[in-house]
Amino acid sequence: MESRVIEQTMYDYFKLVGKTAIVTGAGNGIGRGIAQVLAGLGANVVACDIEKDSVEKTVEEIISKGLNGVAVYCDVRKYEDIRNVIDVAVSTYGTVDILVNDAAGCGGGVTVDDITEEEWLRLIELNLNSVFRFTMSVLPIMRAKKSGKIVNISSGAGITGDFSDPHYAAAKGGVIALTKELAHELAKDHINVNSVAPGLVDTRMARIRPWEDEIADTLWYRVGQPEDIAYAVAYLASAAGEYCTGQVISPNGGAWMQ
């Protein structure tokens, strides 16, 4: 009987039943893992991605488990697509409680000696400006009800730098700075804003660069999986993370220590 009470208490803190979560970049990798974990905790997941077939597959898997989800095409660089995702969330589930800004791209290993201004702006637009756009678009809903959880997916590159892709590191560092600034400004509205900055995670994007080089700094006995990041997001999105705002959580297998 005692164990059942403990289990129920933990579930009450982490459950997301009745909450609606938008997850960007949910077609693959970390975003897909986040969408699945949040749905498993009871959230109504609005999964969006520029890869329409991939995000539809994510939602098919969610629905096949008896959970709630809807797939929406979205280019996070375009306000009209962002507004459409929010409209779908509100028309389908009534509101937006959680926003996870995960959509991102990398530069494929370009160095500062070779980067062009066009390439620089491409990743700033995709990885940083998109977070600003989506957040600003969803804020009126959260402010109106004095409640909301925003989780921005950054990267270890935004904390420690990287050996290439300076525009990726700059954008992800900007995500962390934006997270902290928003946390300051939105605390009065009871909106939590936090960031998760993963280390190496086994995803399609991570494997663009030489894999042996990528895993060299991981102290843990295995490489991170999307679910490892998703569990951190679930904590921040749930009642268990109520007192966290302006924070950066870094599941990284010991690659760096704060």
Secondary structure as UniProt FT lines:
FT   HELIX           2..14
FT   TURN            17..18
FT   STRAND          20..24
FT   TURN            25..27
FT   HELIX           29..40
FT   TURN            41..42
FT   STRAND          44..49
FT   HELIX           52..64
FT   TURN            65..66
FT   STRAND          69..73
FT   TURN            76..77
FT   HELIX           79..93
FT   STRAND          98..101
FT   TURN            112..114
FT   HELIX           117..124
FT   HELIX           125..129
FT   HELIX           130..145
FT   STRAND          148..153
FT   HELIX           157..160
FT   HELIX           166..186
FT   HELIX           187..189
FT   STRAND          191..196
FT   TURN            204..205
FT   HELIX           206..208
FT   HELIX           211..215
FT   TURN            216..217
FT   HELIX           226..237
FT   HELIX           239..241
FT   TURN            242..243
FT   STRAND          248..249
FT   TURN            253..254
//
